[in-house]
């Protein structure tokens, strides 16, 4: 026989509520201490990994393709696995 739960009449976990009575997400910006101003911007990642290329693709092909979007700092490296 299963044990009897003694906490059946207890209320569920309390959840934050807005002042107008509606439920408020616990990660809301209105919650104290939950600010995004303290976050430092991350340095941009300059590497791009492209996988599953056709075996006949050359670095020059990649330069012409990605060169349409921006300037490449160095020639692409193709690794054969």
Backbone as ProteinMPNN parsed JSONL, in Angstrom:
{"seq_chain_A": "XXXXXXXXXXXXXXXXXXXXXXXXXXXXXXXXXXXXXXXXXXXXXXXXXXXXXXXXXXXXXXXXXXXXXXXXXXXXXXXXX", "coords_chain_A": {"N_chain_A": [[0.835, -1.171, 0.0], [0.513, 2.256, -0.779], [2.275, 5.055, 0.682], [0.666, 7.59, 2.659], [0.209, 10.89, 1.662], [1.177, 13.714, 3.453], [1.06, 16.349, 2.861], [-1.103, 17.236, 1.347], [-2.942, 19.32, 1.537], [-1.474, 21.591, 1.267], [-0.569, 24.633, -0.381], [0.313, 25.072, -3.856], [3.611, 25.754, -5.211], [4.602, 29.101, -4.685], [4.064, 31.675, -7.017], [5.416, 34.4, -8.827], [3.487, 37.366, -9.03], [1.971, 39.936, -10.945], [1.171, 43.346, -10.122], [-1.446, 43.75, -10.895], [-2.626, 41.322, -10.598], [-2.231, 39.319, -12.512], [-0.329, 36.496, -13.698], [3.203, 36.558, -13.477], [6.109, 36.148, -15.303], [8.96, 34.446, -14.046], [11.39, 35.329, -14.94], [11.086, 37.875, -15.644], [11.579, 41.254, -16.712], [10.841, 43.043, -14.818], [11.46, 42.045, -12.383], [13.421, 42.44, -9.485], [16.961, 42.731, -9.669], [17.268, 41.414, -12.02], [18.683, 42.323, -14.469], [19.758, 43.354, -17.692], [21.708, 45.107, -18.196], [24.084, 44.662, -16.916], [25.446, 42.773, -18.331], [28.264, 42.048, -20.289], [29.207, 42.922, -23.585], [29.887, 40.395, -25.979], [32.875, 39.471, -27.709], [32.999, 39.531, -31.243], [32.69, 36.503, -33.065], [34.997, 35.294, -35.306], [35.238, 33.099, -36.858], [33.941, 30.723, -39.144], [32.344, 27.742, -39.627], [31.839, 25.511, -42.159], [30.227, 22.715, -43.195], [29.962, 19.485, -44.841], [30.503, 19.864, -47.562], [30.646, 19.697, -51.148], [32.925, 17.498, -52.772], [34.387, 18.68, -54.813], [34.562, 21.378, -54.344], [36.479, 24.303, -54.072], [38.929, 26.405, -52.351], [38.877, 28.878, -53.689], [36.295, 28.902, -54.758], [34.813, 29.181, -52.401], [35.72, 31.681, -51.558], [34.667, 33.31, -53.571], [31.938, 32.899, -53.155], [31.419, 33.612, -50.386], [32.563, 36.091, -50.443], [30.716, 37.746, -51.573], [29.177, 38.598, -49.521], [30.827, 39.757, -47.613], [34.147, 40.843, -46.634], [36.787, 38.553, -46.694], [39.097, 37.62, -44.237], [41.2, 35.85, -44.357], [42.275, 33.183, -46.556], [39.992, 30.503, -47.136], [40.135, 27.418, -45.295], [40.158, 24.12, -46.206], [39.308, 21.068, -44.965], [39.75, 17.633, -45.397], [37.93, 14.892, -44.448]], "CA_chain_A": [[0.0, 0.0, 0.0], [1.315, 3.467, -0.913], [2.217, 5.935, 1.848], [-0.271, 8.708, 2.575], [0.894, 12.187, 1.617], [0.693, 14.602, 4.516], [1.037, 17.741, 2.412], [-2.15, 17.384, 0.332], [-3.662, 20.582, 1.661], [-0.574, 22.729, 1.089], [-0.702, 25.33, -1.654], [1.452, 24.845, -4.751], [4.686, 26.749, -5.125], [4.148, 30.463, -4.957], [4.572, 32.207, -8.273], [5.348, 35.86, -8.818], [2.296, 37.937, -9.662], [2.02, 41.372, -11.179], [0.309, 44.08, -9.199], [-2.839, 43.66, -11.325], [-3.11, 39.981, -10.317], [-1.875, 38.348, -13.529], [0.916, 35.779, -13.466], [4.386, 37.229, -13.989], [7.195, 35.195, -15.539], [10.007, 34.651, -13.047], [12.533, 35.991, -15.565], [10.579, 39.155, -16.123], [12.479, 42.388, -16.506], [10.374, 43.798, -13.649], [11.954, 41.406, -11.17], [14.66, 43.085, -9.05], [18.174, 41.95, -9.849], [17.264, 40.754, -13.316], [18.965, 43.365, -15.443], [20.66, 42.98, -18.774], [22.736, 46.128, -18.308], [25.321, 44.175, -16.326], [26.109, 41.864, -19.252], [29.262, 42.636, -21.156], [29.072, 42.41, -24.951], [30.883, 39.41, -26.363], [33.643, 39.77, -28.911], [32.438, 38.785, -32.362], [33.422, 35.316, -33.486], [35.409, 35.516, -36.685], [35.349, 31.826, -37.566], [32.722, 30.121, -39.65], [32.568, 26.355, -40.031], [30.88, 25.035, -43.152], [30.485, 21.284, -43.357], [29.217, 18.732, -45.843], [30.722, 20.458, -48.879], [30.937, 18.783, -52.253], [34.372, 17.259, -52.797], [35.032, 19.492, -55.847], [34.607, 22.788, -53.923], [37.839, 24.783, -53.814], [38.956, 27.65, -51.576], [38.47, 29.998, -54.553], [34.83, 28.885, -54.804], [34.318, 29.736, -51.142], [36.019, 33.116, -51.558], [33.702, 34.0, -54.431], [30.607, 32.81, -52.548], [31.331, 34.413, -49.164], [32.986, 37.446, -50.764], [29.53, 38.531, -51.924], [28.587, 39.092, -48.28], [31.788, 40.573, -46.887], [35.557, 40.623, -46.931], [37.408, 37.46, -45.948], [40.378, 38.012, -43.666], [42.187, 34.918, -44.917], [41.719, 32.183, -47.472], [39.358, 29.394, -46.412], [40.859, 26.165, -45.117], [39.275, 22.976, -46.431], [39.831, 19.821, -44.398], [39.1, 16.423, -45.896], [37.837, 13.92, -43.35]], "C_chain_A": [[0.887, 1.244, 0.0], [1.195, 4.334, 0.332], [1.263, 7.105, 1.597], [0.517, 10.011, 2.605], [0.308, 13.112, 2.665], [0.563, 16.049, 4.053], [-0.037, 17.992, 1.345], [-2.837, 18.743, 0.378], [-2.769, 21.808, 1.497], [-0.781, 23.34, -0.295], [0.49, 24.992, -2.54], [2.486, 25.947, -4.583], [4.146, 28.128, -5.446], [4.812, 30.954, -6.236], [4.449, 33.716, -8.235], [4.101, 36.347, -9.554], [2.511, 39.435, -9.849], [1.056, 42.051, -10.226], [-1.161, 44.015, -9.604], [-3.39, 42.238, -11.198], [-2.761, 38.934, -11.359], [-0.53, 37.714, -13.199], [2.061, 36.512, -14.138], [5.484, 36.199, -14.144], [8.332, 35.49, -14.578], [11.273, 35.254, -13.633], [12.127, 37.345, -16.146], [11.581, 40.264, -15.847], [12.06, 43.229, -15.308], [10.883, 43.223, -12.339], [13.264, 42.073, -10.748], [15.859, 42.157, -9.232], [18.247, 41.246, -11.184], [17.474, 41.804, -14.399], [19.915, 42.849, -16.498], [21.772, 44.001, -18.942], [24.085, 45.629, -17.807], [26.083, 43.249, -17.271], [27.095, 42.62, -20.131], [29.075, 42.087, -22.567], [30.211, 41.451, -25.272], [31.627, 39.876, -27.607], [33.068, 38.955, -30.063], [33.327, 37.597, -32.728], [33.747, 35.475, -34.959], [35.54, 34.23, -37.475], [33.978, 31.331, -37.981], [33.066, 28.719, -40.12], [31.449, 25.958, -40.976], [31.211, 23.576, -43.401], [29.639, 20.711, -44.484], [29.31, 19.379, -47.225], [30.952, 19.369, -49.919], [32.451, 18.657, -52.375], [35.093, 18.098, -53.849], [35.089, 20.985, -55.494], [36.048, 23.161, -53.582], [37.78, 26.03, -52.925], [38.535, 28.867, -52.407], [36.95, 30.064, -54.698], [34.253, 29.525, -53.546], [34.569, 31.239, -51.049], [34.996, 33.858, -52.411], [32.299, 33.98, -53.828], [30.493, 33.743, -51.349], [31.796, 35.85, -49.38], [31.829, 38.336, -51.172], [28.917, 39.182, -50.685], [29.533, 40.028, -47.544], [33.204, 40.225, -47.293], [36.093, 39.492, -46.068], [38.78, 37.909, -45.475], [41.488, 37.122, -44.199], [41.476, 33.893, -45.786], [41.112, 31.027, -46.676], [40.237, 28.147, -46.382], [39.859, 25.027, -45.288], [39.975, 21.738, -45.896], [39.042, 18.65, -44.955], [39.099, 15.415, -44.765], [37.604, 12.543, -43.873]], "O_chain_A": [[1.899, 1.284, 0.699], [0.145, 4.357, 0.974], [1.086, 7.545, 0.461], [1.379, 10.211, 3.461], [-0.909, 13.275, 2.755], [0.015, 16.884, 4.773], [0.125, 18.891, 0.519], [-3.267, 19.254, -0.656], [-3.247, 22.939, 1.579], [-1.124, 22.646, -1.251], [1.563, 24.66, -2.035], [2.252, 26.942, -3.896], [3.339, 28.302, -6.36], [5.982, 30.672, -6.491], [3.493, 34.254, -7.676], [3.719, 35.79, -10.582], [3.14, 40.103, -9.029], [0.222, 41.397, -9.599], [-2.039, 44.203, -8.762], [-4.506, 41.972, -11.643], [-2.978, 37.748, -11.112], [0.301, 38.309, -12.512], [1.908, 37.03, -15.244], [5.764, 35.45, -13.208], [8.641, 36.653, -14.319], [12.158, 35.655, -12.877], [12.783, 37.869, -17.046], [12.332, 40.216, -14.873], [12.844, 44.047, -14.827], [10.747, 43.855, -11.292], [14.145, 42.256, -11.589], [15.775, 40.955, -8.98], [19.218, 40.537, -11.448], [16.555, 42.13, -15.15], [20.773, 42.009, -16.226], [22.685, 43.794, -19.741], [25.125, 46.13, -18.235], [27.257, 42.968, -17.033], [26.791, 43.694, -20.649], [28.808, 40.896, -22.728], [31.356, 41.676, -24.882], [31.075, 40.586, -28.448], [32.688, 37.8, -29.87], [34.555, 37.688, -32.701], [32.864, 35.76, -35.767], [35.915, 34.262, -38.647], [32.99, 31.498, -37.265], [33.981, 28.536, -40.923], [30.268, 26.055, -40.643], [32.336, 23.238, -43.77], [28.732, 21.361, -45.005], [28.326, 19.437, -47.962], [31.397, 18.265, -49.6], [33.177, 19.615, -52.107], [36.316, 18.219, -53.783], [35.616, 21.776, -56.277], [36.744, 22.42, -52.888], [36.721, 26.637, -52.765], [37.906, 29.786, -51.882], [36.378, 31.152, -54.754], [33.314, 30.318, -53.62], [33.738, 31.982, -50.528], [34.512, 34.918, -52.017], [31.551, 34.946, -53.976], [29.584, 34.571, -51.289], [31.463, 36.733, -48.59], [31.946, 39.561, -51.122], [28.224, 40.194, -50.787], [29.09, 40.991, -46.917], [33.425, 39.409, -48.189], [35.881, 39.473, -44.856], [39.537, 38.513, -46.236], [42.595, 37.593, -44.463], [40.253, 33.757, -45.755], [41.664, 30.621, -45.653], [40.981, 27.867, -47.322], [38.84, 24.976, -44.599], [41.083, 21.401, -46.313], [37.812, 18.674, -44.98], [40.145, 15.116, -44.19], [37.5, 11.596, -43.094]]}, "name": "protein", "num_of_chains": 1, "seq": "XXXXXXXXXXXXXXXXXXXXXXXXXXXXXXXXXXXXXXXXXXXXXXXXXXXXXXXXXXXXXXXXXXXXXXXXXXXXXXXXX"}
